[in-house]
Each structure stands twice: as structure tokens, then as C-alpha cells.
Amino acid sequence: MDNPVLAAAGMLIIFVLVMAGAYFFTRWAGRSLGGGFAVFRGGGSRIEVLDRAGLGKDQALLVVRVGERYLLLGSTAAGLTLLAELTKEEGESWNPPTPPEGPEQAKPLDFRALMQRLKEKKQP
């Protein structure tokens, strides 16, 4: 005879284990895979996206530094296309966009800070 309390407890334990696994995997992936789109490091290789300009849905132009080479790439849903290889002088003179100044732009917002800002906006 099955006990419904044990079945519910088992489902709860499985749910907690799945959520904990997802949490630790995303933390590991964020650290190990570069934490974002801008810089990827791994296995001794260095690939850096210097600038990105969105052109439309799933379309963008990328200026990328790969080692000592600078590339202009087109990115679409179908993949990447090499549009041009920039000279070393062009690549080294490339200035990525400067972030806006201010205390809010000094560090990225975490979820808790974002929720606090939303609470402050709602309060009269």
C-alpha cells in the first residue's frame, strides 16, 4: 500500500535536487564559459568581441580579436560569416563603446538590487 505522504516527500526531494543541480550548473557555466558574450577564455585561446552592432532580429555585426588578428563578422541565425579581416592598425585603433558614466553603471546590477529599485519606484 502506497503512502501519499511519502510519495509527496519523495517528489519534493526530487524537485529540490533538480533545482539545486540547475543552480550549481548555471554558476559553473557562468564562470567556466566566460560569464557572457564579451570575452571567452579557455584552453589557452583568447577570443574577444570588441564591439557588436545589432542590425535586426538575429542579425549583428561583430568586431572580434582572435590572438593578433582582427575580424569583422556577420552573425545570423544560420551562423557566422567572415566579412573582412581588419589590418593590425585598424584593429588596434578600434575603440569599444564607452559605458555611460554614473554610480549605477559602475557595477552590474544583481537581482536583489534590481528588485530593491523596483520596490522603491512603487512606493509613493
Distance bins in CASP14 RR format, pairs under 12 A and 6 or more apart:
PFRMAT RR
TARGET T0000
AUTHOR 0000-0000-0000
RMODE 2
METHOD distances of the structure
MODEL  1
1 7 0 0 0 0 0 1 0 0 0 0 0
2 8 0 0 0 0 0 1 0 0 0 0 0
2 10 0 0 0 0 0 1 0 0 0 0 0
3 9 0 0 0 0 1 0 0 0 0 0 0
3 10 0 0 0 0 0 1 0 0 0 0 0
4 10 0 0 0 0 0 1 0 0 0 0 0
4 11 0 0 0 0 0 1 0 0 0 0 0
5 11 0 0 0 0 0 1 0 0 0 0 0
5 12 0 0 0 0 0 1 0 0 0 0 0
6 12 0 0 0 0 0 1 0 0 0 0 0
6 13 0 0 0 0 0 1 0 0 0 0 0
7 13 0 0 0 0 0 1 0 0 0 0 0
7 14 0 0 0 0 0 1 0 0 0 0 0
8 14 0 0 0 0 0 1 0 0 0 0 0
8 15 0 0 0 0 0 1 0 0 0 0 0
9 15 0 0 0 0 0 1 0 0 0 0 0
9 16 0 0 0 0 0 1 0 0 0 0 0
10 16 0 0 0 0 1 0 0 0 0 0 0
10 17 0 0 0 0 1 0 0 0 0 0 0
11 17 0 0 0 0 0 1 0 0 0 0 0
11 18 0 0 0 0 0 1 0 0 0 0 0
12 18 0 0 0 0 0 1 0 0 0 0 0
12 19 0 0 0 0 0 1 0 0 0 0 0
13 19 0 0 0 0 0 1 0 0 0 0 0
13 20 0 0 0 0 0 1 0 0 0 0 0
14 20 0 0 0 0 0 1 0 0 0 0 0
14 21 0 0 0 0 0 1 0 0 0 0 0
15 21 0 0 0 0 0 1 0 0 0 0 0
15 22 0 0 0 0 0 1 0 0 0 0 0
16 22 0 0 0 0 0 1 0 0 0 0 0
16 23 0 0 0 0 0 1 0 0 0 0 0
17 23 0 0 0 0 0 1 0 0 0 0 0
17 24 0 0 0 0 0 1 0 0 0 0 0
18 24 0 0 0 0 0 1 0 0 0 0 0
18 25 0 0 0 0 0 1 0 0 0 0 0
19 25 0 0 0 0 0 1 0 0 0 0 0
19 26 0 0 0 0 0 1 0 0 0 0 0
20 26 0 0 0 0 0 1 0 0 0 0 0
20 27 0 0 0 0 0 1 0 0 0 0 0
21 27 0 0 0 0 1 0 0 0 0 0 0
21 28 0 0 0 0 1 0 0 0 0 0 0
21 29 0 0 0 0 0 1 0 0 0 0 0
22 28 0 0 0 0 0 1 0 0 0 0 0
22 29 0 0 0 0 0 1 0 0 0 0 0
23 29 0 0 0 0 0 1 0 0 0 0 0
23 30 0 0 0 0 0 1 0 0 0 0 0
24 30 0 0 0 0 0 1 0 0 0 0 0
24 31 0 0 0 0 0 1 0 0 0 0 0
24 32 0 0 0 0 0 1 0 0 0 0 0
25 31 0 0 0 0 0 1 0 0 0 0 0
25 32 0 0 0 0 0 1 0 0 0 0 0
25 33 0 0 0 0 0 1 0 0 0 0 0
26 32 0 0 0 0 0 1 0 0 0 0 0
26 33 0 0 0 0 0 1 0 0 0 0 0
26 35 0 0 0 0 0 1 0 0 0 0 0
26 36 0 0 0 0 0 1 0 0 0 0 0
27 33 0 0 0 0 0 1 0 0 0 0 0
27 35 0 0 0 0 0 1 0 0 0 0 0
28 34 0 0 0 0 0 1 0 0 0 0 0
28 35 0 0 0 0 0 1 0 0 0 0 0
29 35 1 0 0 1 0 0 0 0 0 0 0
29 36 0 0 0 0 1 0 0 0 0 0 0
30 36 1 0 0 1 0 0 0 0 0 0 0
30 37 0 0 0 0 0 1 0 0 0 0 0
30 39 0 0 0 0 0 1 0 0 0 0 0
30 40 0 0 0 0 0 1 0 0 0 0 0
30 41 0 0 0 0 0 1 0 0 0 0 0
31 41 0 0 0 0 0 1 0 0 0 0 0
31 42 0 0 0 0 0 1 0 0 0 0 0
32 40 0 0 0 0 0 1 0 0 0 0 0
32 41 0 0 0 0 1 0 0 0 0 0 0
32 42 0 0 0 0 1 0 0 0 0 0 0
32 43 0 0 0 0 0 1 0 0 0 0 0
33 39 0 0 0 0 0 1 0 0 0 0 0
33 40 1 0 0 1 0 0 0 0 0 0 0
33 41 0 0 0 0 1 0 0 0 0 0 0
33 42 0 0 0 0 1 0 0 0 0 0 0
33 47 0 0 0 0 0 1 0 0 0 0 0
34 40 1 0 1 0 0 0 0 0 0 0 0
34 41 1 0 0 1 0 0 0 0 0 0 0
34 42 0 0 0 0 1 0 0 0 0 0 0
34 46 0 0 0 0 0 1 0 0 0 0 0
34 47 0 0 0 0 0 1 0 0 0 0 0
34 48 0 0 0 0 0 1 0 0 0 0 0
34 49 0 0 0 0 0 1 0 0 0 0 0
35 41 0 0 0 0 1 0 0 0 0 0 0
35 42 0 0 0 0 0 1 0 0 0 0 0
35 108 0 0 0 0 0 1 0 0 0 0 0
36 48 0 0 0 0 0 1 0 0 0 0 0
36 49 0 0 0 0 1 0 0 0 0 0 0
36 52 0 0 0 0 0 1 0 0 0 0 0
36 108 0 0 0 0 0 1 0 0 0 0 0
37 47 0 0 0 0 0 1 0 0 0 0 0
37 48 0 0 0 0 0 1 0 0 0 0 0
37 49 1 0 0 1 0 0 0 0 0 0 0
37 50 0 0 0 0 0 1 0 0 0 0 0
37 51 0 0 0 0 0 1 0 0 0 0 0
37 52 1 0 0 1 0 0 0 0 0 0 0
37 60 0 0 0 0 0 1 0 0 0 0 0
37 62 0 0 0 0 1 0 0 0 0 0 0
37 64 0 0 0 0 0 1 0 0 0 0 0
37 75 0 0 0 0 0 1 0 0 0 0 0
38 47 0 0 0 0 0 1 0 0 0 0 0
38 48 1 0 0 1 0 0 0 0 0 0 0
38 49 1 0 1 0 0 0 0 0 0 0 0
38 50 0 0 0 0 1 0 0 0 0 0 0
38 51 0 0 0 0 1 0 0 0 0 0 0
38 52 0 0 0 0 1 0 0 0 0 0 0
38 62 0 0 0 0 0 1 0 0 0 0 0
38 63 0 0 0 0 0 1 0 0 0 0 0
38 64 0 0 0 0 0 1 0 0 0 0 0
38 65 0 0 0 0 0 1 0 0 0 0 0
38 96 0 0 0 0 1 0 0 0 0 0 0
38 97 0 0 0 0 0 1 0 0 0 0 0
38 99 0 0 0 0 0 1 0 0 0 0 0
38 108 0 0 0 0 0 1 0 0 0 0 0
39 45 0 0 0 0 0 1 0 0 0 0 0
39 46 0 0 0 0 1 0 0 0 0 0 0
39 47 1 0 0 1 0 0 0 0 0 0 0
39 48 1 0 1 0 0 0 0 0 0 0 0
39 49 1 0 0 1 0 0 0 0 0 0 0
39 50 0 0 0 0 0 1 0 0 0 0 0
39 64 0 0 0 0 0 1 0 0 0 0 0
39 65 0 0 0 0 1 0 0 0 0 0 0
39 96 0 0 0 0 0 1 0 0 0 0 0
40 46 0 0 0 0 1 0 0 0 0 0 0
40 47 1 0 1 0 0 0 0 0 0 0 0
40 48 1 0 0 1 0 0 0 0 0 0 0
40 49 0 0 0 0 1 0 0 0 0 0 0
40 64 0 0 0 0 0 1 0 0 0 0 0
40 65 0 0 0 0 0 1 0 0 0 0 0
40 66 0 0 0 0 0 1 0 0 0 0 0
41 47 1 0 0 1 0 0 0 0 0 0 0
41 48 0 0 0 0 1 0 0 0 0 0 0
41 67 0 0 0 0 0 1 0 0 0 0 0
44 67 0 0 0 0 0 1 0 0 0 0 0
45 65 0 0 0 0 0 1 0 0 0 0 0
45 66 0 0 0 0 1 0 0 0 0 0 0
45 67 0 0 0 0 1 0 0 0 0 0 0
46 64 0 0 0 0 0 1 0 0 0 0 0
46 65 1 0 0 1 0 0 0 0 0 0 0
46 66 1 0 0 1 0 0 0 0 0 0 0
46 67 1 0 1 0 0 0 0 0 0 0 0
46 68 0 0 0 0 1 0 0 0 0 0 0
46 69 0 0 0 0 0 1 0 0 0 0 0
47 62 0 0 0 0 0 1 0 0 0 0 0
47 64 1 0 0 1 0 0 0 0 0 0 0
47 65 1 0 0 1 0 0 0 0 0 0 0
47 66 1 0 1 0 0 0 0 0 0 0 0
47 67 1 0 0 1 0 0 0 0 0 0 0
47 69 0 0 0 0 0 1 0 0 0 0 0
47 70 0 0 0 0 0 1 0 0 0 0 0
47 71 0 0 0 0 1 0 0 0 0 0 0
47 73 0 0 0 0 0 1 0 0 0 0 0
47 80 0 0 0 0 0 1 0 0 0 0 0
48 62 0 0 0 0 0 1 0 0 0 0 0
48 63 0 0 0 0 1 0 0 0 0 0 0
48 64 1 0 0 1 0 0 0 0 0 0 0
48 65 1 0 1 0 0 0 0 0 0 0 0
48 66 0 0 0 0 1 0 0 0 0 0 0
48 67 0 0 0 0 1 0 0 0 0 0 0
48 68 0 0 0 0 0 1 0 0 0 0 0
48 69 0 0 0 0 0 1 0 0 0 0 0
48 70 0 0 0 0 1 0 0 0 0 0 0
48 71 0 0 0 0 0 1 0 0 0 0 0
48 91 0 0 0 0 0 1 0 0 0 0 0
48 94 0 0 0 0 0 1 0 0 0 0 0
48 96 0 0 0 0 1 0 0 0 0 0 0
49 60 0 0 0 0 1 0 0 0 0 0 0
49 61 0 0 0 0 0 1 0 0 0 0 0
49 62 1 0 1 0 0 0 0 0 0 0 0
49 63 1 0 0 1 0 0 0 0 0 0 0
49 64 1 0 1 0 0 0 0 0 0 0 0
49 65 0 0 0 0 1 0 0 0 0 0 0
49 66 0 0 0 0 0 1 0 0 0 0 0
49 70 0 0 0 0 0 1 0 0 0 0 0
49 71 0 0 0 0 0 1 0 0 0 0 0
49 72 0 0 0 0 0 1 0 0 0 0 0
49 73 0 0 0 0 1 0 0 0 0 0 0
49 74 0 0 0 0 0 1 0 0 0 0 0
49 75 0 0 0 0 1 0 0 0 0 0 0
49 80 0 0 0 0 0 1 0 0 0 0 0
49 94 0 0 0 0 0 1 0 0 0 0 0
49 96 0 0 0 0 1 0 0 0 0 0 0
49 97 0 0 0 0 0 1 0 0 0 0 0
50 61 0 0 0 0 0 1 0 0 0 0 0
50 62 0 0 0 0 1 0 0 0 0 0 0
50 63 1 0 1 0 0 0 0 0 0 0 0
50 64 1 0 0 1 0 0 0 0 0 0 0
50 65 1 0 1 0 0 0 0 0 0 0 0
50 66 0 0 0 0 0 1 0 0 0 0 0
50 70 1 0 0 1 0 0 0 0 0 0 0
50 71 0 0 0 0 1 0 0 0 0 0 0
50 72 0 0 0 0 0 1 0 0 0 0 0
50 73 0 0 0 0 0 1 0 0 0 0 0
50 86 0 0 0 0 1 0 0 0 0 0 0
50 90 0 0 0 0 0 1 0 0 0 0 0
50 91 1 0 0 1 0 0 0 0 0 0 0
50 92 0 0 0 0 0 1 0 0 0 0 0
50 93 0 0 0 0 0 1 0 0 0 0 0
50 94 1 0 1 0 0 0 0 0 0 0 0
50 95 0 0 0 0 1 0 0 0 0 0 0
50 96 1 0 1 0 0 0 0 0 0 0 0
50 97 0 0 0 0 1 0 0 0 0 0 0
51 60 0 0 0 0 0 1 0 0 0 0 0
51 61 0 0 0 0 1 0 0 0 0 0 0
51 62 1 0 0 1 0 0 0 0 0 0 0
51 63 1 0 1 0 0 0 0 0 0 0 0
51 64 0 0 0 0 1 0 0 0 0 0 0
51 65 0 0 0 0 0 1 0 0 0 0 0
51 70 0 0 0 0 0 1 0 0 0 0 0
51 71 0 0 0 0 0 1 0 0 0 0 0
51 72 0 0 0 0 1 0 0 0 0 0 0
51 73 0 0 0 0 0 1 0 0 0 0 0
51 86 0 0 0 0 0 1 0 0 0 0 0
51 91 0 0 0 0 0 1 0 0 0 0 0
51 94 1 0 0 1 0 0 0 0 0 0 0
51 95 0 0 0 0 1 0 0 0 0 0 0
51 96 1 0 1 0 0 0 0 0 0 0 0
51 97 1 0 0 1 0 0 0 0 0 0 0
51 98 0 0 0 0 0 1 0 0 0 0 0
52 59 0 0 0 0 0 1 0 0 0 0 0
52 60 1 0 1 0 0 0 0 0 0 0 0
52 61 1 0 0 1 0 0 0 0 0 0 0
52 62 1 0 1 0 0 0 0 0 0 0 0
52 63 1 0 0 1 0 0 0 0 0 0 0
52 64 0 0 0 0 1 0 0 0 0 0 0
52 72 0 0 0 0 0 1 0 0 0 0 0
52 73 0 0 0 0 1 0 0 0 0 0 0
52 74 0 0 0 0 0 1 0 0 0 0 0
52 75 0 0 0 0 1 0 0 0 0 0 0
52 96 0 0 0 0 1 0 0 0 0 0 0
52 97 0 0 0 0 1 0 0 0 0 0 0
53 59 0 0 0 0 1 0 0 0 0 0 0
53 60 1 0 0 1 0 0 0 0 0 0 0
53 61 1 0 1 0 0 0 0 0 0 0 0
53 62 0 0 0 0 1 0 0 0 0 0 0
53 63 0 0 0 0 1 0 0 0 0 0 0
53 72 0 0 0 0 0 1 0 0 0 0 0
53 73 0 0 0 0 0 1 0 0 0 0 0
53 74 0 0 0 0 1 0 0 0 0 0 0
53 75 0 0 0 0 0 1 0 0 0 0 0
53 96 0 0 0 0 0 1 0 0 0 0 0
53 97 0 0 0 0 1 0 0 0 0 0 0
54 60 1 0 1 0 0 0 0 0 0 0 0
54 61 1 0 0 1 0 0 0 0 0 0 0
54 62 0 0 0 0 1 0 0 0 0 0 0
54 74 0 0 0 0 0 1 0 0 0 0 0
54 75 0 0 0 0 1 0 0 0 0 0 0
54 76 0 0 0 0 0 1 0 0 0 0 0
55 61 1 0 0 1 0 0 0 0 0 0 0
55 62 0 0 0 0 0 1 0 0 0 0 0
55 74 0 0 0 0 1 0 0 0 0 0 0
55 75 0 0 0 0 1 0 0 0 0 0 0
55 76 0 0 0 0 1 0 0 0 0 0 0
55 83 0 0 0 0 0 1 0 0 0 0 0
56 74 0 0 0 0 0 1 0 0 0 0 0
56 75 0 0 0 0 0 1 0 0 0 0 0
56 76 0 0 0 0 1 0 0 0 0 0 0
56 77 0 0 0 0 0 1 0 0 0 0 0
57 75 0 0 0 0 0 1 0 0 0 0 0
57 76 0 0 0 0 1 0 0 0 0 0 0
57 77 0 0 0 0 1 0 0 0 0 0 0
58 74 0 0 0 0 0 1 0 0 0 0 0
58 75 0 0 0 0 1 0 0 0 0 0 0
58 76 1 0 1 0 0 0 0 0 0 0 0
58 77 1 0 1 0 0 0 0 0 0 0 0
58 78 0 0 0 0 1 0 0 0 0 0 0
58 79 0 0 0 0 1 0 0 0 0 0 0
59 73 0 0 0 0 0 1 0 0 0 0 0
59 74 1 0 0 1 0 0 0 0 0 0 0
59 75 1 0 0 1 0 0 0 0 0 0 0
59 76 1 0 1 0 0 0 0 0 0 0 0
59 77 0 0 0 0 1 0 0 0 0 0 0
59 78 0 0 0 0 0 1 0 0 0 0 0
59 79 0 0 0 0 0 1 0 0 0 0 0
59 80 0 0 0 0 0 1 0 0 0 0 0
59 81 0 0 0 0 0 1 0 0 0 0 0
60 72 0 0 0 0 0 1 0 0 0 0 0
60 73 0 0 0 0 1 0 0 0 0 0 0
60 74 1 0 0 1 0 0 0 0 0 0 0
60 75 1 0 1 0 0 0 0 0 0 0 0
60 76 0 0 0 0 1 0 0 0 0 0 0
60 77 0 0 0 0 0 1 0 0 0 0 0
60 79 0 0 0 0 0 1 0 0 0 0 0
60 80 0 0 0 0 1 0 0 0 0 0 0
60 81 0 0 0 0 0 1 0 0 0 0 0
60 83 0 0 0 0 0 1 0 0 0 0 0
61 71 0 0 0 0 0 1 0 0 0 0 0
61 72 1 0 0 1 0 0 0 0 0 0 0
61 73 1 0 0 1 0 0 0 0 0 0 0
61 74 1 0 1 0 0 0 0 0 0 0 0
61 75 1 0 0 1 0 0 0 0 0 0 0
61 76 0 0 0 0 0 1 0 0 0 0 0
61 80 0 0 0 0 0 1 0 0 0 0 0
61 81 0 0 0 0 0 1 0 0 0 0 0
61 82 0 0 0 0 0 1 0 0 0 0 0
61 83 1 0 0 1 0 0 0 0 0 0 0
61 84 0 0 0 0 0 1 0 0 0 0 0
62 70 0 0 0 0 0 1 0 0 0 0 0
62 71 1 0 0 1 0 0 0 0 0 0 0
62 72 1 0 0 1 0 0 0 0 0 0 0
62 73 1 0 1 0 0 0 0 0 0 0 0
62 74 1 0 0 1 0 0 0 0 0 0 0
62 75 1 0 1 0 0 0 0 0 0 0 0
62 76 0 0 0 0 0 1 0 0 0 0 0
62 79 0 0 0 0 0 1 0 0 0 0 0
62 80 1 0 0 1 0 0 0 0 0 0 0
62 81 0 0 0 0 0 1 0 0 0 0 0
62 82 0 0 0 0 0 1 0 0 0 0 0
62 83 0 0 0 0 1 0 0 0 0 0 0
62 84 0 0 0 0 0 1 0 0 0 0 0
62 86 0 0 0 0 0 1 0 0 0 0 0
62 94 0 0 0 0 0 1 0 0 0 0 0
62 96 0 0 0 0 0 1 0 0 0 0 0
63 69 0 0 0 0 0 1 0 0 0 0 0
63 70 1 0 0 1 0 0 0 0 0 0 0
63 71 1 0 0 1 0 0 0 0 0 0 0
63 72 1 0 1 0 0 0 0 0 0 0 0
63 73 1 0 0 1 0 0 0 0 0 0 0
63 74 0 0 0 0 0 1 0 0 0 0 0
63 75 0 0 0 0 0 1 0 0 0 0 0
63 83 0 0 0 0 0 1 0 0 0 0 0
63 84 0 0 0 0 1 0 0 0 0 0 0
63 85 0 0 0 0 0 1 0 0 0 0 0
63 86 1 0 0 1 0 0 0 0 0 0 0
63 90 0 0 0 0 1 0 0 0 0 0 0
63 91 1 0 0 1 0 0 0 0 0 0 0
63 92 0 0 0 0 0 1 0 0 0 0 0
63 93 0 0 0 0 0 1 0 0 0 0 0
63 94 1 0 1 0 0 0 0 0 0 0 0
63 95 0 0 0 0 0 1 0 0 0 0 0
63 96 0 0 0 0 1 0 0 0 0 0 0
63 97 0 0 0 0 0 1 0 0 0 0 0
64 70 1 0 0 1 0 0 0 0 0 0 0
64 71 1 0 1 0 0 0 0 0 0 0 0
64 72 1 0 0 1 0 0 0 0 0 0 0
64 73 1 0 1 0 0 0 0 0 0 0 0
64 74 0 0 0 0 1 0 0 0 0 0 0
64 75 0 0 0 0 1 0 0 0 0 0 0
64 80 0 0 0 0 1 0 0 0 0 0 0
64 82 0 0 0 0 1 0 0 0 0 0 0
64 83 0 0 0 0 0 1 0 0 0 0 0
64 84 0 0 0 0 0 1 0 0 0 0 0
64 85 0 0 0 0 0 1 0 0 0 0 0
64 86 0 0 0 0 1 0 0 0 0 0 0
64 91 0 0 0 0 0 1 0 0 0 0 0
64 94 0 0 0 0 0 1 0 0 0 0 0
64 96 0 0 0 0 0 1 0 0 0 0 0
65 71 1 0 0 1 0 0 0 0 0 0 0
65 72 0 0 0 0 0 1 0 0 0 0 0
65 73 0 0 0 0 0 1 0 0 0 0 0
65 85 0 0 0 0 0 1 0 0 0 0 0
65 86 0 0 0 0 1 0 0 0 0 0 0
65 88 0 0 0 0 0 1 0 0 0 0 0
65 90 0 0 0 0 0 1 0 0 0 0 0
65 91 1 0 0 1 0 0 0 0 0 0 0
65 92 0 0 0 0 1 0 0 0 0 0 0
65 94 0 0 0 0 1 0 0 0 0 0 0
65 96 0 0 0 0 0 1 0 0 0 0 0
66 72 0 0 0 0 0 1 0 0 0 0 0
66 73 0 0 0 0 0 1 0 0 0 0 0
66 80 0 0 0 0 0 1 0 0 0 0 0
66 82 0 0 0 0 0 1 0 0 0 0 0
66 85 0 0 0 0 1 0 0 0 0 0 0
66 86 0 0 0 0 0 1 0 0 0 0 0
66 91 0 0 0 0 0 1 0 0 0 0 0
67 88 0 0 0 0 0 1 0 0 0 0 0
67 91 0 0 0 0 0 1 0 0 0 0 0
68 85 0 0 0 0 0 1 0 0 0 0 0
68 86 0 0 0 0 0 1 0 0 0 0 0
68 87 0 0 0 0 0 1 0 0 0 0 0
68 88 1 0 0 1 0 0 0 0 0 0 0
68 91 0 0 0 0 1 0 0 0 0 0 0
68 92 0 0 0 0 1 0 0 0 0 0 0
69 82 0 0 0 0 0 1 0 0 0 0 0
69 84 0 0 0 0 0 1 0 0 0 0 0
69 85 1 0 0 1 0 0 0 0 0 0 0
69 86 0 0 0 0 1 0 0 0 0 0 0
69 87 0 0 0 0 1 0 0 0 0 0 0
69 88 0 0 0 0 1 0 0 0 0 0 0
69 90 0 0 0 0 0 1 0 0 0 0 0
69 91 0 0 0 0 1 0 0 0 0 0 0
69 92 0 0 0 0 0 1 0 0 0 0 0
70 82 0 0 0 0 0 1 0 0 0 0 0
70 83 0 0 0 0 0 1 0 0 0 0 0
70 84 0 0 0 0 1 0 0 0 0 0 0
70 85 1 0 0 1 0 0 0 0 0 0 0
70 86 1 1 0 0 0 0 0 0 0 0 0
70 87 1 0 0 1 0 0 0 0 0 0 0
70 88 1 0 0 1 0 0 0 0 0 0 0
70 89 0 0 0 0 1 0 0 0 0 0 0
70 90 1 0 0 1 0 0 0 0 0 0 0
70 91 1 1 0 0 0 0 0 0 0 0 0
70 92 1 0 0 1 0 0 0 0 0 0 0
70 93 0 0 0 0 1 0 0 0 0 0 0
70 94 1 0 0 1 0 0 0 0 0 0 0
71 80 0 0 0 0 1 0 0 0 0 0 0
71 81 0 0 0 0 0 1 0 0 0 0 0
71 82 1 0 0 1 0 0 0 0 0 0 0
71 83 0 0 0 0 1 0 0 0 0 0 0
71 84 1 0 0 1 0 0 0 0 0 0 0
71 85 1 0 1 0 0 0 0 0 0 0 0
71 86 1 0 0 1 0 0 0 0 0 0 0
71 87 0 0 0 0 0 1 0 0 0 0 0
71 90 0 0 0 0 0 1 0 0 0 0 0
71 91 0 0 0 0 1 0 0 0 0 0 0
71 94 0 0 0 0 0 1 0 0 0 0 0
72 80 0 0 0 0 0 1 0 0 0 0 0
72 81 0 0 0 0 1 0 0 0 0 0 0
72 82 1 0 0 1 0 0 0 0 0 0 0
72 83 1 0 1 0 0 0 0 0 0 0 0
72 84 1 0 1 0 0 0 0 0 0 0 0
72 85 1 0 0 1 0 0 0 0 0 0 0
72 86 1 0 0 1 0 0 0 0 0 0 0
72 87 0 0 0 0 0 1 0 0 0 0 0
72 90 0 0 0 0 1 0 0 0 0 0 0
72 91 0 0 0 0 1 0 0 0 0 0 0
72 94 0 0 0 0 0 1 0 0 0 0 0
73 79 0 0 0 0 1 0 0 0 0 0 0
73 80 1 0 1 0 0 0 0 0 0 0 0
73 81 1 0 0 1 0 0 0 0 0 0 0
73 82 1 0 0 1 0 0 0 0 0 0 0
73 83 1 0 0 1 0 0 0 0 0 0 0
73 84 0 0 0 0 1 0 0 0 0 0 0
73 85 0 0 0 0 0 1 0 0 0 0 0
73 86 0 0 0 0 0 1 0 0 0 0 0
74 80 1 0 0 1 0 0 0 0 0 0 0
74 81 1 0 1 0 0 0 0 0 0 0 0
74 82 1 0 0 1 0 0 0 0 0 0 0
74 83 1 0 1 0 0 0 0 0 0 0 0
74 84 0 0 0 0 1 0 0 0 0 0 0
75 81 1 0 0 1 0 0 0 0 0 0 0
75 82 0 0 0 0 0 1 0 0 0 0 0
75 83 0 0 0 0 0 1 0 0 0 0 0
76 83 0 0 0 0 0 1 0 0 0 0 0
84 90 0 0 0 0 1 0 0 0 0 0 0
84 91 0 0 0 0 0 1 0 0 0 0 0
85 91 0 0 0 0 1 0 0 0 0 0 0
86 92 0 0 0 0 1 0 0 0 0 0 0
86 93 0 0 0 0 1 0 0 0 0 0 0
86 94 1 0 0 1 0 0 0 0 0 0 0
87 93 0 0 0 0 1 0 0 0 0 0 0
87 94 0 0 0 0 0 1 0 0 0 0 0
88 94 0 0 0 0 0 1 0 0 0 0 0
98 105 0 0 0 0 0 1 0 0 0 0 0
99 105 1 0 1 0 0 0 0 0 0 0 0
99 106 0 0 0 0 1 0 0 0 0 0 0
99 107 0 0 0 0 0 1 0 0 0 0 0
99 108 0 0 0 0 0 1 0 0 0 0 0
100 106 0 0 0 0 0 1 0 0 0 0 0
103 109 0 0 0 0 0 1 0 0 0 0 0
103 113 0 0 0 0 0 1 0 0 0 0 0
104 113 0 0 0 0 1 0 0 0 0 0 0
104 114 0 0 0 0 0 1 0 0 0 0 0
104 117 0 0 0 0 1 0 0 0 0 0 0
106 113 0 0 0 0 0 1 0 0 0 0 0
107 113 0 0 0 0 1 0 0 0 0 0 0
108 114 0 0 0 0 0 1 0 0 0 0 0
109 115 0 0 0 0 1 0 0 0 0 0 0
109 116 0 0 0 0 1 0 0 0 0 0 0
109 117 1 0 0 1 0 0 0 0 0 0 0
109 118 0 0 0 0 0 1 0 0 0 0 0
110 116 0 0 0 0 1 0 0 0 0 0 0
110 117 0 0 0 0 0 1 0 0 0 0 0
111 117 0 0 0 0 0 1 0 0 0 0 0
111 118 0 0 0 0 0 1 0 0 0 0 0
112 118 0 0 0 0 0 1 0 0 0 0 0
112 119 0 0 0 0 0 1 0 0 0 0 0
113 119 0 0 0 0 0 1 0 0 0 0 0
113 120 0 0 0 0 0 1 0 0 0 0 0
114 120 0 0 0 0 0 1 0 0 0 0 0
114 121 0 0 0 0 0 1 0 0 0 0 0
115 121 0 0 0 0 0 1 0 0 0 0 0
115 122 0 0 0 0 0 1 0 0 0 0 0
116 122 0 0 0 0 0 1 0 0 0 0 0
116 123 0 0 0 0 0 1 0 0 0 0 0
117 123 0 0 0 0 0 1 0 0 0 0 0
END
